[in-house]
Amino acid sequence: MWEDEANAKGGKWVINLKSDKNMLNQYWENLVLGIIGETIDVADEITGAVVARRRNGDRIAIWTRGKDDADVIMALGHNIQSALESDRPVQMEFQAHEDSMRTGASYTNPFRFKLP
């Protein structure tokens, strides 16, 4: 939950897979293994991850404790991209939970950071 103490001051890296829907299982498996194996996390930043299958496009989100330290957030984003093991960089956007709490929307808020 956004309101949980571990998440309230954080955000999430969001990966939207509209055209790469067939990559969802591989990306999710790579991320879970990277999180469990502690090869992705930076400074104990990850609080969770979620995957959603949708008709209009699948989505993966990796939740974080913080949102303000650009170096940590970007390092985490680069680690996530590396874990995906894609032949081309996967576009990701970082959104703050406080924006979601304010608007009541999960994924339509403006992004604070973006890769690539």
Jmol script that loads the backbone (N, CA, C; Angstrom):
load data "model"
ATOM      1  N   MET A   1       0.835  -1.181   0.000  1.00  0.00           N
ATOM      2  CA  MET A   1       0.000   0.000   0.000  1.00  0.00           C
ATOM      3  C   MET A   1       0.882   1.247   0.000  1.00  0.00           C
ATOM      4  N   TRP A   2       0.442   2.260  -0.700  1.00  0.00           N
ATOM      5  CA  TRP A   2       1.178   3.531  -0.729  1.00  0.00           C
ATOM      6  C   TRP A   2       1.366   4.082   0.675  1.00  0.00           C
ATOM      7  N   GLU A   3       0.336   3.930   1.504  1.00  0.00           N
ATOM      8  CA  GLU A   3       0.333   4.550   2.830  1.00  0.00           C
ATOM      9  C   GLU A   3       1.213   3.829   3.839  1.00  0.00           C
ATOM     10  N   ASP A   4       1.625   2.614   3.558  1.00  0.00           N
ATOM     11  CA  ASP A   4       2.471   1.867   4.483  1.00  0.00           C
ATOM     12  C   ASP A   4       3.729   2.670   4.782  1.00  0.00           C
ATOM     13  N   GLU A   5       4.181   2.608   6.019  1.00  0.00           N
ATOM     14  CA  GLU A   5       5.341   3.381   6.454  1.00  0.00           C
ATOM     15  C   GLU A   5       6.569   3.132   5.571  1.00  0.00           C
ATOM     16  N   ALA A   6       6.755   1.902   5.124  1.00  0.00           N
ATOM     17  CA  ALA A   6       7.913   1.567   4.290  1.00  0.00           C
ATOM     18  C   ALA A   6       7.807   2.157   2.887  1.00  0.00           C
ATOM     19  N   ASN A   7       6.596   2.511   2.463  1.00  0.00           N
ATOM     20  CA  ASN A   7       6.381   2.986   1.090  1.00  0.00           C
ATOM     21  C   ASN A   7       5.990   4.452   0.966  1.00  0.00           C
ATOM     22  N   ALA A   8       5.473   5.042   2.017  1.00  0.00           N
ATOM     23  CA  ALA A   8       4.867   6.374   1.940  1.00  0.00           C
ATOM     24  C   ALA A   8       5.792   7.439   1.364  1.00  0.00           C
ATOM     25  N   LYS A   9       7.091   7.327   1.608  1.00  0.00           N
ATOM     26  CA  LYS A   9       8.039   8.331   1.120  1.00  0.00           C
ATOM     27  C   LYS A   9       8.795   7.846  -0.112  1.00  0.00           C
ATOM     28  N   GLY A  10       8.276   6.802  -0.733  1.00  0.00           N
ATOM     29  CA  GLY A  10       8.976   6.185  -1.855  1.00  0.00           C
ATOM     30  C   GLY A  10       8.290   6.367  -3.182  1.00  0.00           C
ATOM     31  N   GLY A  11       8.564   5.430  -4.059  1.00  0.00           N
ATOM     32  CA  GLY A  11       8.009   5.461  -5.401  1.00  0.00           C
ATOM     33  C   GLY A  11       8.142   4.110  -6.054  1.00  0.00           C
ATOM     34  N   LYS A  12       8.094   4.116  -7.393  1.00  0.00           N
ATOM     35  CA  LYS A  12       8.177   2.852  -8.111  1.00  0.00           C
ATOM     36  C   LYS A  12       8.742   3.071  -9.507  1.00  0.00           C
ATOM     37  N   TRP A  13       9.580   2.123  -9.924  1.00  0.00           N
ATOM     38  CA  TRP A  13       9.992   2.050 -11.316  1.00  0.00           C
ATOM     39  C   TRP A  13       8.915   1.266 -12.041  1.00  0.00           C
ATOM     40  N   VAL A  14       8.393   1.794 -13.135  1.00  0.00           N
ATOM     41  CA  VAL A  14       7.300   1.166 -13.877  1.00  0.00           C
ATOM     42  C   VAL A  14       7.789   0.771 -15.266  1.00  0.00           C
ATOM     43  N   ILE A  15       7.511  -0.473 -15.631  1.00  0.00           N
ATOM     44  CA  ILE A  15       7.818  -0.993 -16.960  1.00  0.00           C
ATOM     45  C   ILE A  15       6.487  -1.346 -17.610  1.00  0.00           C
ATOM     46  N   ASN A  16       6.130  -0.638 -18.688  1.00  0.00           N
ATOM     47  CA  ASN A  16       4.912  -0.929 -19.439  1.00  0.00           C
ATOM     48  C   ASN A  16       5.284  -1.750 -20.665  1.00  0.00           C
ATOM     49  N   LEU A  17       4.600  -2.866 -20.836  1.00  0.00           N
ATOM     50  CA  LEU A  17       4.905  -3.780 -21.935  1.00  0.00           C
ATOM     51  C   LEU A  17       3.727  -3.851 -22.895  1.00  0.00           C
ATOM     52  N   LYS A  18       3.523  -2.816 -23.658  1.00  0.00           N
ATOM     53  CA  LYS A  18       2.414  -2.821 -24.611  1.00  0.00           C
ATOM     54  C   LYS A  18       2.760  -3.615 -25.861  1.00  0.00           C
ATOM     55  N   SER A  19       3.969  -3.421 -26.372  1.00  0.00           N
ATOM     56  CA  SER A  19       4.349  -4.136 -27.592  1.00  0.00           C
ATOM     57  C   SER A  19       5.185  -5.379 -27.300  1.00  0.00           C
ATOM     58  N   ASP A  20       5.728  -5.480 -26.088  1.00  0.00           N
ATOM     59  CA  ASP A  20       6.577  -6.620 -25.712  1.00  0.00           C
ATOM     60  C   ASP A  20       5.869  -7.547 -24.726  1.00  0.00           C
ATOM     61  N   LYS A  21       4.578  -7.771 -24.921  1.00  0.00           N
ATOM     62  CA  LYS A  21       3.817  -8.583 -23.969  1.00  0.00           C
ATOM     63  C   LYS A  21       4.388  -9.992 -23.816  1.00  0.00           C
ATOM     64  N   ASN A  22       5.008 -10.514 -24.858  1.00  0.00           N
ATOM     65  CA  ASN A  22       5.561 -11.863 -24.778  1.00  0.00           C
ATOM     66  C   ASN A  22       6.811 -11.920 -23.898  1.00  0.00           C
ATOM     67  N   MET A  23       7.331 -10.778 -23.465  1.00  0.00           N
ATOM     68  CA  MET A  23       8.529 -10.732 -22.625  1.00  0.00           C
ATOM     69  C   MET A  23       8.185 -10.699 -21.130  1.00  0.00           C
ATOM     70  N   LEU A  24       6.936 -10.573 -20.782  1.00  0.00           N
ATOM     71  CA  LEU A  24       6.544 -10.404 -19.384  1.00  0.00           C
ATOM     72  C   LEU A  24       7.093 -11.513 -18.485  1.00  0.00           C
ATOM     73  N   ASN A  25       6.905 -12.759 -18.849  1.00  0.00           N
ATOM     74  CA  ASN A  25       7.354 -13.865 -17.994  1.00  0.00           C
ATOM     75  C   ASN A  25       8.865 -13.847 -17.785  1.00  0.00           C
ATOM     76  N   GLN A  26       9.613 -13.622 -18.854  1.00  0.00           N
ATOM     77  CA  GLN A  26      11.077 -13.589 -18.747  1.00  0.00           C
ATOM     78  C   GLN A  26      11.525 -12.415 -17.872  1.00  0.00           C
ATOM     79  N   TYR A  27      10.975 -11.235 -18.107  1.00  0.00           N
ATOM     80  CA  TYR A  27      11.346 -10.060 -17.318  1.00  0.00           C
ATOM     81  C   TYR A  27      11.015 -10.273 -15.837  1.00  0.00           C
ATOM     82  N   TRP A  28       9.826 -10.787 -15.573  1.00  0.00           N
ATOM     83  CA  TRP A  28       9.406 -11.003 -14.188  1.00  0.00           C
ATOM     84  C   TRP A  28      10.330 -12.010 -13.496  1.00  0.00           C
ATOM     85  N   GLU A  29      10.624 -13.117 -14.164  1.00  0.00           N
ATOM     86  CA  GLU A  29      11.512 -14.121 -13.576  1.00  0.00           C
ATOM     87  C   GLU A  29      12.896 -13.524 -13.300  1.00  0.00           C
ATOM     88  N   ASN A  30      13.444 -12.787 -14.249  1.00  0.00           N
ATOM     89  CA  ASN A  30      14.756 -12.168 -14.056  1.00  0.00           C
ATOM     90  C   ASN A  30      14.749 -11.197 -12.882  1.00  0.00           C
ATOM     91  N   LEU A  31      13.679 -10.415 -12.759  1.00  0.00           N
ATOM     92  CA  LEU A  31      13.599  -9.453 -11.655  1.00  0.00           C
ATOM     93  C   LEU A  31      13.474 -10.152 -10.305  1.00  0.00           C
ATOM     94  N   VAL A  32      12.621 -11.143 -10.227  1.00  0.00           N
ATOM     95  CA  VAL A  32      12.447 -11.866  -8.960  1.00  0.00           C
ATOM     96  C   VAL A  32      13.758 -12.517  -8.538  1.00  0.00           C
ATOM     97  N   LEU A  33      14.445 -13.157  -9.473  1.00  0.00           N
ATOM     98  CA  LEU A  33      15.725 -13.775  -9.140  1.00  0.00           C
ATOM     99  C   LEU A  33      16.759 -12.734  -8.721  1.00  0.00           C
ATOM    100  N   GLY A  34      16.760 -11.583  -9.377  1.00  0.00           N
ATOM    101  CA  GLY A  34      17.681 -10.515  -9.010  1.00  0.00           C
ATOM    102  C   GLY A  34      17.386  -9.918  -7.652  1.00  0.00           C
ATOM    103  N   ILE A  35      16.107  -9.826  -7.308  1.00  0.00           N
ATOM    104  CA  ILE A  35      15.722  -9.302  -5.994  1.00  0.00           C
ATOM    105  C   ILE A  35      16.086 -10.313  -4.909  1.00  0.00           C
ATOM    106  N   ILE A  36      15.737 -11.568  -5.124  1.00  0.00           N
ATOM    107  CA  ILE A  36      16.055 -12.614  -4.143  1.00  0.00           C
ATOM    108  C   ILE A  36      17.560 -12.757  -3.981  1.00  0.00           C
ATOM    109  N   GLY A  37      18.284 -12.723  -5.091  1.00  0.00           N
ATOM    110  CA  GLY A  37      19.733 -12.881  -5.059  1.00  0.00           C
ATOM    111  C   GLY A  37      20.480 -11.621  -4.652  1.00  0.00           C
ATOM    112  N   GLU A  38      19.739 -10.558  -4.386  1.00  0.00           N
ATOM    113  CA  GLU A  38      20.301  -9.280  -3.931  1.00  0.00           C
ATOM    114  C   GLU A  38      21.325  -8.706  -4.901  1.00  0.00           C
ATOM    115  N   THR A  39      21.060  -8.858  -6.205  1.00  0.00           N
ATOM    116  CA  THR A  39      21.947  -8.280  -7.209  1.00  0.00           C
ATOM    117  C   THR A  39      21.395  -6.995  -7.813  1.00  0.00           C
ATOM    118  N   ILE A  40      20.155  -6.660  -7.516  1.00  0.00           N
ATOM    119  CA  ILE A  40      19.526  -5.463  -8.079  1.00  0.00           C
ATOM    120  C   ILE A  40      19.506  -4.310  -7.085  1.00  0.00           C
ATOM    121  N   ASP A  41      19.190  -4.610  -5.844  1.00  0.00           N
ATOM    122  CA  ASP A  41      18.918  -3.565  -4.854  1.00  0.00           C
ATOM    123  C   ASP A  41      20.126  -2.669  -4.590  1.00  0.00           C
ATOM    124  N   VAL A  42      19.841  -1.415  -4.347  1.00  0.00           N
ATOM    125  CA  VAL A  42      20.836  -0.407  -4.001  1.00  0.00           C
ATOM    126  C   VAL A  42      20.421   0.181  -2.657  1.00  0.00           C
ATOM    127  N   ALA A  43      21.277   0.065  -1.663  1.00  0.00           N
ATOM    128  CA  ALA A  43      21.042   0.706  -0.355  1.00  0.00           C
ATOM    129  C   ALA A  43      19.741   0.248   0.299  1.00  0.00           C
ATOM    130  N   ASP A  44      19.386  -1.044   0.158  1.00  0.00           N
ATOM    131  CA  ASP A  44      18.167  -1.586   0.761  1.00  0.00           C
ATOM    132  C   ASP A  44      16.946  -0.750   0.371  1.00  0.00           C
ATOM    133  N   GLU A  45      16.835  -0.451  -0.906  1.00  0.00           N
ATOM    134  CA  GLU A  45      15.814   0.464  -1.424  1.00  0.00           C
ATOM    135  C   GLU A  45      14.512  -0.228  -1.819  1.00  0.00           C
ATOM    136  N   ILE A  46      14.570  -1.467  -2.287  1.00  0.00           N
ATOM    137  CA  ILE A  46      13.377  -2.144  -2.802  1.00  0.00           C
ATOM    138  C   ILE A  46      12.482  -2.609  -1.654  1.00  0.00           C
ATOM    139  N   THR A  47      11.189  -2.279  -1.748  1.00  0.00           N
ATOM    140  CA  THR A  47      10.214  -2.738  -0.759  1.00  0.00           C
ATOM    141  C   THR A  47       9.264  -3.788  -1.338  1.00  0.00           C
ATOM    142  N   GLY A  48       9.252  -3.941  -2.652  1.00  0.00           N
ATOM    143  CA  GLY A  48       8.383  -4.943  -3.249  1.00  0.00           C
ATOM    144  C   GLY A  48       8.329  -4.808  -4.754  1.00  0.00           C
ATOM    145  N   ALA A  49       7.636  -5.754  -5.370  1.00  0.00           N
ATOM    146  CA  ALA A  49       7.457  -5.740  -6.822  1.00  0.00           C
ATOM    147  C   ALA A  49       6.094  -6.336  -7.137  1.00  0.00           C
ATOM    148  N   VAL A  50       5.523  -5.868  -8.224  1.00  0.00           N
ATOM    149  CA  VAL A  50       4.203  -6.345  -8.620  1.00  0.00           C
ATOM    150  C   VAL A  50       4.167  -6.492 -10.137  1.00  0.00           C
ATOM    151  N   VAL A  51       3.437  -7.495 -10.595  1.00  0.00           N
ATOM    152  CA  VAL A  51       3.242  -7.719 -12.018  1.00  0.00           C
ATOM    153  C   VAL A  51       1.746  -7.729 -12.289  1.00  0.00           C
ATOM    154  N   ALA A  52       1.342  -7.158 -13.424  1.00  0.00           N
ATOM    155  CA  ALA A  52      -0.082  -7.113 -13.771  1.00  0.00           C
ATOM    156  C   ALA A  52      -0.250  -7.415 -15.249  1.00  0.00           C
ATOM    157  N   ARG A  53      -1.074  -8.409 -15.538  1.00  0.00           N
ATOM    158  CA  ARG A  53      -1.437  -8.708 -16.927  1.00  0.00           C
ATOM    159  C   ARG A  53      -2.698  -7.913 -17.243  1.00  0.00           C
ATOM    160  N   ARG A  54      -2.633  -7.182 -18.334  1.00  0.00           N
ATOM    161  CA  ARG A  54      -3.773  -6.364 -18.753  1.00  0.00           C
ATOM    162  C   ARG A  54      -3.974  -6.526 -20.261  1.00  0.00           C
ATOM    163  N   ARG A  55      -5.201  -6.423 -20.685  1.00  0.00           N
ATOM    164  CA  ARG A  55      -5.515  -6.534 -22.113  1.00  0.00           C
ATOM    165  C   ARG A  55      -4.801  -5.456 -22.920  1.00  0.00           C
ATOM    166  N   ASN A  56      -4.731  -4.246 -22.373  1.00  0.00           N
ATOM    167  CA  ASN A  56      -4.135  -3.125 -23.098  1.00  0.00           C
ATOM    168  C   ASN A  56      -2.619  -3.027 -22.935  1.00  0.00           C
ATOM    169  N   GLY A  57      -2.030  -3.873 -22.141  1.00  0.00           N
ATOM    170  CA  GLY A  57      -0.591  -3.848 -21.935  1.00  0.00           C
ATOM    171  C   GLY A  57      -0.232  -4.293 -20.538  1.00  0.00           C
ATOM    172  N   ASP A  58       0.743  -5.168 -20.447  1.00  0.00           N
ATOM    173  CA  ASP A  58       1.184  -5.675 -19.148  1.00  0.00           C
ATOM    174  C   ASP A  58       2.092  -4.652 -18.476  1.00  0.00           C
ATOM    175  N   ARG A  59       2.269  -4.827 -17.152  1.00  0.00           N
ATOM    176  CA  ARG A  59       3.043  -3.857 -16.388  1.00  0.00           C
ATOM    177  C   ARG A  59       3.772  -4.548 -15.247  1.00  0.00           C
ATOM    178  N   ILE A  60       5.002  -4.087 -14.997  1.00  0.00           N
ATOM    179  CA  ILE A  60       5.776  -4.495 -13.838  1.00  0.00           C
ATOM    180  C   ILE A  60       6.149  -3.227 -13.089  1.00  0.00           C
ATOM    181  N   ALA A  61       6.066  -3.268 -11.765  1.00  0.00           N
ATOM    182  CA  ALA A  61       6.487  -2.129 -10.945  1.00  0.00           C
ATOM    183  C   ALA A  61       7.360  -2.635  -9.809  1.00  0.00           C
ATOM    184  N   ILE A  62       8.465  -1.938  -9.579  1.00  0.00           N
ATOM    185  CA  ILE A  62       9.380  -2.247  -8.487  1.00  0.00           C
ATOM    186  C   ILE A  62       9.312  -1.079  -7.516  1.00  0.00           C
ATOM    187  N   TRP A  63       8.823  -1.333  -6.308  1.00  0.00           N
ATOM    188  CA  TRP A  63       8.577  -0.284  -5.317  1.00  0.00           C
ATOM    189  C   TRP A  63       9.830   0.011  -4.495  1.00  0.00           C
ATOM    190  N   THR A  64       9.972   1.283  -4.115  1.00  0.00           N
ATOM    191  CA  THR A  64      11.158   1.728  -3.384  1.00  0.00           C
ATOM    192  C   THR A  64      10.790   2.490  -2.113  1.00  0.00           C
ATOM    193  N   ARG A  65      11.742   2.558  -1.191  1.00  0.00           N
ATOM    194  CA  ARG A  65      11.564   3.317   0.060  1.00  0.00           C
ATOM    195  C   ARG A  65      11.627   4.817  -0.155  1.00  0.00           C
ATOM    196  N   GLY A  66      12.510   5.234  -1.040  1.00  0.00           N
ATOM    197  CA  GLY A  66      12.739   6.661  -1.243  1.00  0.00           C
ATOM    198  C   GLY A  66      12.409   7.096  -2.655  1.00  0.00           C
ATOM    199  N   LYS A  67      12.419   8.410  -2.843  1.00  0.00           N
ATOM    200  CA  LYS A  67      12.126   8.976  -4.153  1.00  0.00           C
ATOM    201  C   LYS A  67      13.021  10.157  -4.493  1.00  0.00           C
ATOM    202  N   ASP A  68      13.775  10.654  -3.522  1.00  0.00           N
ATOM    203  CA  ASP A  68      14.471  11.921  -3.697  1.00  0.00           C
ATOM    204  C   ASP A  68      15.947  11.817  -4.059  1.00  0.00           C
ATOM    205  N   ASP A  69      16.602  10.729  -3.731  1.00  0.00           N
ATOM    206  CA  ASP A  69      18.029  10.583  -4.010  1.00  0.00           C
ATOM    207  C   ASP A  69      18.198  10.091  -5.451  1.00  0.00           C
ATOM    208  N   ALA A  70      18.410  11.036  -6.354  1.00  0.00           N
ATOM    209  CA  ALA A  70      18.480  10.716  -7.784  1.00  0.00           C
ATOM    210  C   ALA A  70      19.551   9.677  -8.088  1.00  0.00           C
ATOM    211  N   ASP A  71      20.697   9.764  -7.420  1.00  0.00           N
ATOM    212  CA  ASP A  71      21.775   8.798  -7.686  1.00  0.00           C
ATOM    213  C   ASP A  71      21.345   7.380  -7.334  1.00  0.00           C
ATOM    214  N   VAL A  72      20.711   7.211  -6.194  1.00  0.00           N
ATOM    215  CA  VAL A  72      20.258   5.886  -5.764  1.00  0.00           C
ATOM    216  C   VAL A  72      19.146   5.384  -6.678  1.00  0.00           C
ATOM    217  N   ILE A  73      18.175   6.229  -6.986  1.00  0.00           N
ATOM    218  CA  ILE A  73      17.047   5.821  -7.829  1.00  0.00           C
ATOM    219  C   ILE A  73      17.527   5.440  -9.229  1.00  0.00           C
ATOM    220  N   MET A  74      18.442   6.239  -9.796  1.00  0.00           N
ATOM    221  CA  MET A  74      18.945   5.937 -11.133  1.00  0.00           C
ATOM    222  C   MET A  74      19.821   4.677 -11.128  1.00  0.00           C
ATOM    223  N   ALA A  75      20.636   4.485 -10.092  1.00  0.00           N
ATOM    224  CA  ALA A  75      21.451   3.266  -9.992  1.00  0.00           C
ATOM    225  C   ALA A  75      20.548   2.041  -9.927  1.00  0.00           C
ATOM    226  N   LEU A  76      19.477   2.133  -9.159  1.00  0.00           N
ATOM    227  CA  LEU A  76      18.519   1.040  -9.070  1.00  0.00           C
ATOM    228  C   LEU A  76      17.884   0.785 -10.437  1.00  0.00           C
ATOM    229  N   GLY A  77      17.501   1.847 -11.125  1.00  0.00           N
ATOM    230  CA  GLY A  77      16.921   1.701 -12.463  1.00  0.00           C
ATOM    231  C   GLY A  77      17.860   1.009 -13.432  1.00  0.00           C
ATOM    232  N   HIS A  78      19.126   1.382 -13.404  1.00  0.00           N
ATOM    233  CA  HIS A  78      20.108   0.730 -14.272  1.00  0.00           C
ATOM    234  C   HIS A  78      20.276  -0.743 -13.901  1.00  0.00           C
ATOM    235  N   ASN A  79      20.259  -1.057 -12.605  1.00  0.00           N
ATOM    236  CA  ASN A  79      20.357  -2.454 -12.171  1.00  0.00           C
ATOM    237  C   ASN A  79      19.148  -3.262 -12.639  1.00  0.00           C
ATOM    238  N   ILE A  80      17.986  -2.649 -12.580  1.00  0.00           N
ATOM    239  CA  ILE A  80      16.769  -3.321 -13.054  1.00  0.00           C
ATOM    240  C   ILE A  80      16.896  -3.613 -14.544  1.00  0.00           C
ATOM    241  N   GLN A  81      17.329  -2.614 -15.309  1.00  0.00           N
ATOM    242  CA  GLN A  81      17.497  -2.820 -16.748  1.00  0.00           C
ATOM    243  C   GLN A  81      18.489  -3.947 -17.035  1.00  0.00           C
ATOM    244  N   SER A  82      19.583  -3.982 -16.301  1.00  0.00           N
ATOM    245  CA  SER A  82      20.575  -5.050 -16.495  1.00  0.00           C
ATOM    246  C   SER A  82      19.984  -6.419 -16.199  1.00  0.00           C
ATOM    247  N   ALA A  83      19.175  -6.498 -15.158  1.00  0.00           N
ATOM    248  CA  ALA A  83      18.566  -7.781 -14.773  1.00  0.00           C
ATOM    249  C   ALA A  83      17.594  -8.288 -15.831  1.00  0.00           C
ATOM    250  N   LEU A  84      16.985  -7.393 -16.577  1.00  0.00           N
ATOM    251  CA  LEU A  84      16.026  -7.810 -17.595  1.00  0.00           C
ATOM    252  C   LEU A  84      16.695  -8.596 -18.711  1.00  0.00           C
ATOM    253  N   GLU A  85      17.986  -8.385 -18.911  1.00  0.00           N
ATOM    254  CA  GLU A  85      18.759  -9.084 -19.930  1.00  0.00           C
ATOM    255  C   GLU A  85      18.101  -8.984 -21.302  1.00  0.00           C
ATOM    256  N   SER A  86      17.678  -7.792 -21.647  1.00  0.00           N
ATOM    257  CA  SER A  86      17.060  -7.548 -22.935  1.00  0.00           C
ATOM    258  C   SER A  86      18.128  -7.142 -23.948  1.00  0.00           C
ATOM    259  N   ASP A  87      17.868  -7.419 -25.228  1.00  0.00           N
ATOM    260  CA  ASP A  87      18.835  -7.047 -26.251  1.00  0.00           C
ATOM    261  C   ASP A  87      18.805  -5.550 -26.562  1.00  0.00           C
ATOM    262  N   ARG A  88      17.826  -4.847 -26.025  1.00  0.00           N
ATOM    263  CA  ARG A  88      17.763  -3.388 -26.139  1.00  0.00           C
ATOM    264  C   ARG A  88      17.222  -2.828 -24.833  1.00  0.00           C
ATOM    265  N   PRO A  89      17.600  -1.603 -24.497  1.00  0.00           N
ATOM    266  CA  PRO A  89      17.130  -1.026 -23.224  1.00  0.00           C
ATOM    267  C   PRO A  89      15.601  -0.977 -23.153  1.00  0.00           C
ATOM    268  N   VAL A  90      15.082  -1.325 -21.998  1.00  0.00           N
ATOM    269  CA  VAL A  90      13.638  -1.303 -21.760  1.00  0.00           C
ATOM    270  C   VAL A  90      13.285   0.045 -21.143  1.00  0.00           C
ATOM    271  N   GLN A  91      12.315   0.740 -21.726  1.00  0.00           N
ATOM    272  CA  GLN A  91      11.911   2.043 -21.199  1.00  0.00           C
ATOM    273  C   GLN A  91      11.231   1.869 -19.850  1.00  0.00           C
ATOM    274  N   MET A  92      11.642   2.691 -18.885  1.00  0.00           N
ATOM    275  CA  MET A  92      11.077   2.646 -17.536  1.00  0.00           C
ATOM    276  C   MET A  92      10.874   4.071 -17.050  1.00  0.00           C
ATOM    277  N   GLU A  93       9.857   4.252 -16.229  1.00  0.00           N
ATOM    278  CA  GLU A  93       9.586   5.555 -15.624  1.00  0.00           C
ATOM    279  C   GLU A  93       9.460   5.397 -14.120  1.00  0.00           C
ATOM    280  N   PHE A  94       9.973   6.373 -13.388  1.00  0.00           N
ATOM    281  CA  PHE A  94       9.871   6.353 -11.928  1.00  0.00           C
ATOM    282  C   PHE A  94       8.809   7.347 -11.494  1.00  0.00           C
ATOM    283  N   GLN A  95       7.850   6.871 -10.708  1.00  0.00           N
ATOM    284  CA  GLN A  95       6.761   7.700 -10.195  1.00  0.00           C
ATOM    285  C   GLN A  95       6.776   7.668  -8.673  1.00  0.00           C
ATOM    286  N   ALA A  96       6.430   8.788  -8.058  1.00  0.00           N
ATOM    287  CA  ALA A  96       6.399   8.885  -6.598  1.00  0.00           C
ATOM    288  C   ALA A  96       5.039   8.455  -6.063  1.00  0.00           C
ATOM    289  N   HIS A  97       5.049   7.727  -4.933  1.00  0.00           N
ATOM    290  CA  HIS A  97       3.795   7.293  -4.315  1.00  0.00           C
ATOM    291  C   HIS A  97       2.965   8.487  -3.833  1.00  0.00           C
ATOM    292  N   GLU A  98       3.626   9.563  -3.402  1.00  0.00           N
ATOM    293  CA  GLU A  98       2.869  10.723  -2.922  1.00  0.00           C
ATOM    294  C   GLU A  98       1.992  11.294  -4.031  1.00  0.00           C
ATOM    295  N   ASP A  99       2.439  11.215  -5.279  1.00  0.00           N
ATOM    296  CA  ASP A  99       1.610  11.667  -6.399  1.00  0.00           C
ATOM    297  C   ASP A  99       0.408  10.747  -6.569  1.00  0.00           C
ATOM    298  N   SER A 100       0.635   9.444  -6.395  1.00  0.00           N
ATOM    299  CA  SER A 100      -0.468   8.478  -6.497  1.00  0.00           C
ATOM    300  C   SER A 100      -1.481   8.701  -5.377  1.00  0.00           C
ATOM    301  N   MET A 101      -0.988   8.958  -4.163  1.00  0.00           N
ATOM    302  CA  MET A 101      -1.906   9.213  -3.038  1.00  0.00           C
ATOM    303  C   MET A 101      -2.725  10.475  -3.280  1.00  0.00           C
ATOM    304  N   ARG A 102      -2.087  11.484  -3.855  1.00  0.00           N
ATOM    305  CA  ARG A 102      -2.779  12.759  -4.091  1.00  0.00           C
ATOM    306  C   ARG A 102      -3.852  12.628  -5.171  1.00  0.00           C
ATOM    307  N   THR A 103      -3.540  11.894  -6.261  1.00  0.00           N
ATOM    308  CA  THR A 103      -4.485  11.800  -7.372  1.00  0.00           C
ATOM    309  C   THR A 103      -5.411  10.595  -7.269  1.00  0.00           C
ATOM    310  N   GLY A 104      -5.003   9.589  -6.484  1.00  0.00           N
ATOM    311  CA  GLY A 104      -5.791   8.369  -6.387  1.00  0.00           C
ATOM    312  C   GLY A 104      -5.567   7.427  -7.561  1.00  0.00           C
ATOM    313  N   ALA A 105      -4.617   7.752  -8.420  1.00  0.00           N
ATOM    314  CA  ALA A 105      -4.310   6.929  -9.591  1.00  0.00           C
ATOM    315  C   ALA A 105      -2.976   6.225  -9.392  1.00  0.00           C
ATOM    316  N   SER A 106      -2.894   4.998  -9.836  1.00  0.00           N
ATOM    317  CA  SER A 106      -1.674   4.214  -9.618  1.00  0.00           C
ATOM    318  C   SER A 106      -0.573   4.490 -10.625  1.00  0.00           C
ATOM    319  N   TYR A 107      -0.907   4.632 -11.903  1.00  0.00           N
ATOM    320  CA  TYR A 107       0.133   4.653 -12.923  1.00  0.00           C
ATOM    321  C   TYR A 107       0.030   5.793 -13.929  1.00  0.00           C
ATOM    322  N   THR A 108      -0.859   6.723 -13.736  1.00  0.00           N
ATOM    323  CA  THR A 108      -1.019   7.797 -14.714  1.00  0.00           C
ATOM    324  C   THR A 108      -0.403   9.114 -14.247  1.00  0.00           C
ATOM    325  N   ASN A 109       0.407   9.063 -13.218  1.00  0.00           N
ATOM    326  CA  ASN A 109       1.027  10.274 -12.686  1.00  0.00           C
ATOM    327  C   ASN A 109       2.290  10.617 -13.471  1.00  0.00           C
ATOM    328  N   PRO A 110       2.714  11.867 -13.396  1.00  0.00           N
ATOM    329  CA  PRO A 110       3.948  12.240 -14.105  1.00  0.00           C
ATOM    330  C   PRO A 110       5.147  11.496 -13.530  1.00  0.00           C
ATOM    331  N   PHE A 111       6.125  11.223 -14.390  1.00  0.00           N
ATOM    332  CA  PHE A 111       7.314  10.526 -13.911  1.00  0.00           C
ATOM    333  C   PHE A 111       8.354  11.541 -13.446  1.00  0.00           C
ATOM    334  N   ARG A 112       9.186  11.098 -12.498  1.00  0.00           N
ATOM    335  CA  ARG A 112      10.257  11.944 -11.972  1.00  0.00           C
ATOM    336  C   ARG A 112      11.600  11.595 -12.597  1.00  0.00           C
ATOM    337  N   PHE A 113      11.756  10.353 -13.003  1.00  0.00           N
ATOM    338  CA  PHE A 113      12.967   9.890 -13.679  1.00  0.00           C
ATOM    339  C   PHE A 113      12.540   8.970 -14.803  1.00  0.00           C
ATOM    340  N   LYS A 114      13.416   8.834 -15.821  1.00  0.00           N
ATOM    341  CA  LYS A 114      13.074   7.980 -16.960  1.00  0.00           C
ATOM    342  C   LYS A 114      14.347   7.339 -17.506  1.00  0.00           C
ATOM    343  N   LEU A 115      14.229   6.098 -17.930  1.00  0.00           N
ATOM    344  CA  LEU A 115      15.298   5.370 -18.610  1.00  0.00           C
ATOM    345  C   LEU A 115      14.706   4.721 -19.847  1.00  0.00           C
ATOM    346  N   PRO A 116      15.344   4.523 -20.924  1.00  0.00           N
ATOM    347  CA  PRO A 116      16.586   5.156 -21.319  1.00  0.00           C
ATOM    348  C   PRO A 116      16.372   6.576 -21.752  1.00  0.00           C
TER     349      PRO A 116
END
end "model"
wireframe off; spacefill off
backbone 0.3
color backbone group
